[in-house]
């Protein structure tokens, strides 16, 4: 009714935890695929469900949302999905023009800024992991570097020719730090493998006013940096009573920071433009205007604009940001076609390939089209497209055995070289195994047909681990002699859970009795879980083998 106030509200989701008021759900951001992100803090625990009692799209009546995680929801509440484990408090979240995402750990514990992929795990006080075998992300920095625990937001410099780039190499992020009363800078450089290196730079702004408490920052449609200032003497949330007189409740402010070279710009009113006119702002010089343009087109759902969007997406001369924005608009309208995605998958631009694979899983592209797209994308050539493939198949409602075989092909041997290379291999194996676990019946079918002959022994072994432990253990035990390396902690956990199976203990006993194989298996026990180490059945096997050796 044009009063500037909401006329009412509709409850989309219920069951969200309220244990700690400063950790309520936050980071509500629109994401590609028609999703909205949301995060929850460390000390809250939720059991999310729909108020109507209807199940989510995946069939679940409720979903446990424990402690700090990033999640996503449909705008109508029809679906809800967990995306990360940790970090403790995600008070910074940014999506780039080409579809990458970065988030922030509020506490200064080596991840003041970090990349995000669905399934990622970050340092946190919570033990509620998405999967027990998920690897922790490689640290962004060597120890604490930001000078305070309470980092509260990130803003990425993305506007074309922005003076906020400040001649830095790489991508520039502004971090807000209310504890130290300053705005800080981190830069990100990406190598040819797609691996990021993070570097803290000189602080951007330091205030002598100790009440200056920046808690959020965003670049606006005019290219200026907007900073939300809590402006409060007391920054504590629990240690100081809520009724303390030094808690200021009236002086919050918003600052606009403009470079002296920036001219005044009147942002376009997208709501007043025709749909065709709005397409001119997809991939605009201003990143926020481009984002709002694809939002507006998605919301309008104007079928007349589909040919225009399709033309932009398939135009190899258009910028990556313009093609991505058009893709997300069309995806939001639920009008993606196999031909459009196949066109993107052929691109040499990794971001476009990534988006094609991601979207193929989101819209449940038929198997034949999915396989053609995947092969066209050369997905194995880059870390981002490999993770996109694993997640796309996991999210797909009806993947085929051939699609699961593609996922299994990501299961190359673990690396022990440290750094990003080791993390990437472990992360990809984890995502592949999770995808195969999600579709166990189809994975079993894949293992029983001819497609399995194309897999290496390592890839086959990873696929075996995705089965139920009772089924996987005997096959795993029989595969050990061909493995040529010590068992991982996850593999040992599967075997240890099934020591009552005669075929498992017989296979282990046979390996331990073989001089050429026993040492490698004994070395595996260095990774063993303490509970498994205490199992009498295993102790007897190991004791017998060690007596023969020594």
N, C-alpha and C positions, 0 to 999 in steps of 0.2 A: 504493500500500500504506500510505498515511497516515503516511509517515515524514517528510514535508516536503521530500523530495528527489525529483528526477525519476528515474523508473525507466529512462529511456532517451531517445533522440532519433531523429528522422527527418530526413534531409536533403531539403529542398524545392527549393533552388536551389544551383547550384555556379558557380564561375568568378568569385566576388567578389574584387576586388583587395585586397591586404594591404600595399601599398607604404608606407603611413603609418598607424601604429597608432592615432593619435588621430582618424583620419578614417574608421574602419570604418563599415559601414552602421548607421544609427541612426534615431531617430524612427519606430519601429514603432507605428503608431496605426491603430486600426480606422476605416475610412471608410465612408460610405454606398455602397450598391451591392455590399457583400460584398468590399471591397478592404482591403488593409493598406498603409499608406504606408511608405516607407523612403527615407532620404537617404544620400548618400555625399559625402565631402569632396573638396577640390580636387585633391590629389595622388595620389588612387587611381584606378585604371583597371580596369574589369571587363568580362568578356565572359560574360554570364549565360546559363545553360542549365539544363535539367532533368537531374538525375543519370541518369535512365532513358534519356536520349537522345530522348525523345518531343518533338515540336514543341509550342510554345506554342499557345494557342487561335487566334492569328492566322496560324499556319502557320510561324513562324520557328523554326529550330533553335537559334538563339542571338541575343542582343540585346546590342549594344555599350552599356555603361553607363560612359561616359567622364567622369572628373572629377566636379565637384560638380553633382549634379542631385537633384531629388526624383523618386521613382518610385513605382509601386504594384504590388502582387502579389496574386494570389489566395491564400487560406490554404492551399490544397493545392499551390501552385506551378504551377498549370496555365496561368497567364497572367502577363505582366510587361509594364509599360508605362512609358515615360518621360514625366514631367509638366512639368519645367522645365529651363531652362538657367541654372545658377547658383542662388543666390549661392555664395560660396566655401565656407562652412560653415553648414549649416542647423541651428543648435543650439537654435533655438526654433521651436515649431510648435503651433498652437492651432486647434481647430475650434469654431465657435460653435453655439449651440442651433438657430439657423435655417439652418445649412448653409454659412455663410461660413468661410473659412480664412485665417489669417494666419501668416506665417513671419518668420524673423529671419536677418539676415546677421551672423555673428559679429564681423566686422571693422567698425569704426565708419566706414563709407563711405556715409552718406546713406540707408541702408535698415536701421536698427535694428529696424524693424517695417514689414511691407509686406503688402498684400493678395496673395492667390494665386488664380489661375485656371489650369486646365490649359493649357499652352503658353506661360506667362509666362517672360520672360527678365530676369535680374537681373545687376547688375555682378559680374564674376568674372574670374579670371585664365585661365579656360579659353576656347578658341576653338571648342570643339565644340558649335556651336549646333544646335538642333532643326531649324531652317530658316534658310538664309542671310539671308533678308529679314525675320526676326523683329525687332520693335522692342524696345529696352530700356525697362523700366518707368520711369515718371516717379519721380523721387526723392521719398522720404518727408520728408526734412529737408534744409535748406540746409547741406550739409557736415557734418563730424563734430560730434556734440553730446554723446556719452555718456562721453567721457573715457577710453576704453580699448578696445583691440582684444582681444576675447575674450568678447563677449556670449554667454551660455550658456543662455538659456531665457526663455520668456514664460508668464505666467499671466493669463488674462482674468477680470475680475470679472463674473460672470454670475448668481450666486445672487440670488434676489429679496430686496430690502431689505437687501443686504449692506452692512455698515458700511465695507467696503473701497472702496466707491464714493467715499467721502470728499468728498461734495458737488461733485465735478467734473462739468462738463457733458461729455456724450459717453461713449463707452465707455472703460473704464480697464484698462490692462495693466500688470502688474508685470514688469520686466525684471531679470534677475540679472546682475551684473557682477563676476566674480571678480577682475578686474584691479584695480579700485578699491575692493574690499571693501564693496560696497553693493547695495541693491535700489533700482531706479529706477522712475519712473512715466512712462508715455506715455499720452496720451488721443487718441482718434480720434473726429472728428465727420464725419458723412456728410451731404452736401447732397441736394437733391431729385433730382439726376441719379444719385445713388449713388456719387459721387466722394468719396474720403476725404481729410481733412486731419489731419496728425499733429503733435502738440505735446508736447515734453518738459516735464514738470512738476518741481516740487521733489522731490528724492530721498526715498524712503520710509524707508530705513534706511541708516545709515552706521556701520561698525564701526571702532573704533580698533585692534582686533586684526588685524594684517596677515596672520595665518594664516586669517582668515575668507574662504573662497573659495566663495561660492554658485554652484552649477553647474546647478541646476534648481529650479523652483517650480511647485506645483500647488495648486489649491483642493480640499480634501477633502470627503467626504460630510457632514462636520459644519460646513461653511462656513468652516473655518479655513484659513489659508495655510500650506502645508508647504514648507520650503526644504531642499534637499540641500546640505550644506556639505562640500566636499572636505577642508577644514581642513588646509592644507599651506603651509609656508613657500615652497616652490618651485612656481611656477605654470607655468614653462616646460616644453614637451614635447620640444624637440630641443636647445636651447642648453646645457642642463645635463645632464651624464651621468646615466644611469638609476641608477647606483650611488652617486650623491652622497649623503653622510650626512644632508644637510638635507631629503632627500625623505622625508616622513612617510608610512608605509603602514599605520597602525593607528588614526588618530584621526578618520576620517570621521564625520559626524553628520547628523541630521535635526532641524530645528527646527520647532516648531509655533507660529505666530503667531495669537493670538486677541484679538479686540477685547473690551474689558472688558464690553461690553453683550451679548456673545454667551453664551447659555445652553448648557449641555452637551446635546448631541444624540446619541442612539443611532441610527446609520444603519440602515435596514431590511436584513435579510438576504434578498436577493432569491431566493437559491437555495432558501429554505424556503417561499416563497410560491407559490400557484397562479398559473397564467398569467393568469387573469382579475384576480387581486389585483395582479399586476405592472403591468397596464395603468393602474392608479391612479397609478403613479409616472412615467408618461410625461408629460413636461413639468412635472415636480415643481419645487418652489421651488429645490431644490438641483440645479445643472446636472449634476454628476457622477452623482447618483442617477438622473436622467432618462436620461443616456447609458448607464449600466450596465443600466437597465431594457430599453432596446431591444436592447442586446447579448444579454441573457439570453433575451429572446423569440426573437430570431433563431436563437440556438443551440439552443433547445428545439425549434423547428420544429413547434409544436403546432398541428395544423390546426383544432382547436376554437376557437382564439383569432382566426381570420381574420375572422369577422363583427364581433367587438369592435373590431379594428384598423380595419376598413373604415369602421365607424360613426364612429370618432374622426377619421379622415382627412377624411371628407366632412362633418363637423360644422362649419359656418361660425362657430359661436359659440365653438368651442374655440380656445385660444391657438395662435399659430404654432408655438411650440416643441413643444407637445403633438401637433399634427398632423404636424410633421416627424418627431418620434420614432416615431410610429405608422407613418408611411410607411417609414422606414428599417428598422423591425422587419419589416414585411411584405415589403419588398424583399429583406431578408436571407433570408427564407423562400422567396424566388422565387415569390411569389404575387401580384404586381402585375397588375392588369387595366387594359385601356384605359379603362373607365368611371371607375375611381378617378383615373387620371392626368388625364383630361379634366375631371373635377370640380375638381381642384387648379388646372389651367391657367386656369380662368375666374376664379380669385381675384384680387382687387385687390392682394393682398399679393405683393410682388415675390419674396420668398423662396420662397413656395409655387409660384409660376409657374416660377421657376428650377428647383426640384426636379422638377416635373412634366416639363419639357423634358429635363433631364439624364437622368432615369430612362427616358424614352422612347427615348433613344439607347442606353442601357445594355442594355435588354431587347429591342432590335431591334423596336420596335413596328411593325406593318405600315404600309405607306406611307399608306393611306387614313386610318387612325387617327392617324398622326403628323401629317398635314397638317391634319386637323380640330383636333387639339390645338394645333398651332402657331398657327393662325388664331384660336382661342379665347383664346390667351394674350396676344394683342397684343404679341408678343415684341419688336417694333421700338421699343417705347416706353421701354425701359430698357437701360442698358449691360450689366447682368448677364444679362438674358434674351437679349440679342443674342449675347453670347459663349456662353451655354448652347446656343443653337440651332446655332451653328457647330460646337461640340465634339460635340454630340449626333449630328449628321449624320456627322461624321468618324468617330466610334466605331461608328456603325451598320454592321452587316455587309452589308446589302443595300438601300441607299437608292435611291429612284426618281429619275428625271430631275426630277420636280416638286419633290422634296425638295432636290435640288441647286440648283434655281432659287431656292428660298427662301434658300439660303446665298449665292448670287450677288447677291441683292438687298441684302446687307450691304455690297456694294462701292461705297459712295458715294465721291465725289471726296476725295482726300487734303486735309487741312487744314494750313495753315502759320501757325497762330496761337499755337503753344506751349502748355505746360501740359497739364492732364489731357484737355482736349477734343481736342487733336491726338493725344495718345497713344491715347485710346479709339478714334478713327477708324482710326488705323494698326493698332492691335491687332486690331480687328474685321476689317479687310481681310486681314490676315495669317492669322487663323484661318479665314476664309472660303476664301482661296486654298488653304490647307493641306487643308481638307476636300475641295475639288474635286480637288486633286492626288491625294489618297488614293483617290478614286473616279474616275479619269480616263476610263475607258470610259463611265461613266454621265454624266459631265460632257460628254463629246463628244456623246453622244446628246441631252443637254439642249440643247446649242448648235445641234443640227440639227433640233429640232422647234419647234413653235409657241410653247412656253413662253418662248423667248428673246425674243420680241417684247415681252414685258412688262418687259424689262430696259432700263435707261438705257445710254447709250454707255459710261459709266464702269464699270457693273456688268458689261456684256458684255466689256469689255476685261480686267477682273480674271479673268473666267472663262477667257478666251483664255490668260492667263498660266499657268494651272494645267495646260495641256497640255504635252507634251514640247516643249522649246525648238525643235527642228527643225520642229515643226508650228505652234507659236505665233508664231514670228518673222515669217513672211510676213503673217499676219493682223494682227499688232500693227503692222507697218510700214504696212499699208494703212489702219489705223484712226487713225494719228497726225493726219492733217489734221482729223479731227472732234473731236480731244481738247480743244483750246483751252487747254492748259497744257503746261509743260515736262515731259519724261519723268522718271520716278523712276529712282533707281539700279538698282532691280530690273528695270524695263522695259528700260533700256539694256543691262543684263547679258544679257538674252535676245537682243536684237538683235545685240549684239557677239559672242555665241557662234555666230552664224549668218551672218557677213558673206560667207561663201563661197556663200551662196544668191543667185543672180542677182536673184530677185524682191525680196530684202531690200535689196541695194545699189541696185537700180533705184528702189525706193520711196523710200529715203533721198535718193538723188540728185534725184529729182523734187521732194521737199519742199524740199531745200536750193536748188533752182533757182527756187523760187517766192518772190518777195519778201514776200508776205503770211504765209508760213509758216516761212521759214528762220530768223528770229531766235529764235522760240520753241524750235526744235530745237537751235540753237546754245547757247541758255541751258541746255538740258538737259545739255549736256556738262560743266557745272560739277559735276555729281554723278557723273561718270564714274569708273570704276575705273582705276587707273594702268595695269594690264595691257591693258585695252581701249584706252586712249588711245594706247598704243604700236603698235597694229595698223596696218600700212601702208595697208590698204584703207580704213580709216576716215580716216586722215590725209589721203589723197588727196581723199576726198569733202569734208572740211572745208576743206582748202586751196583747192579749186576754188570753194567757196561764199564764203569770206572774200575771195578776190580780186575776186569780182563785187561784194561789198558795199563794199569799201574802194578 
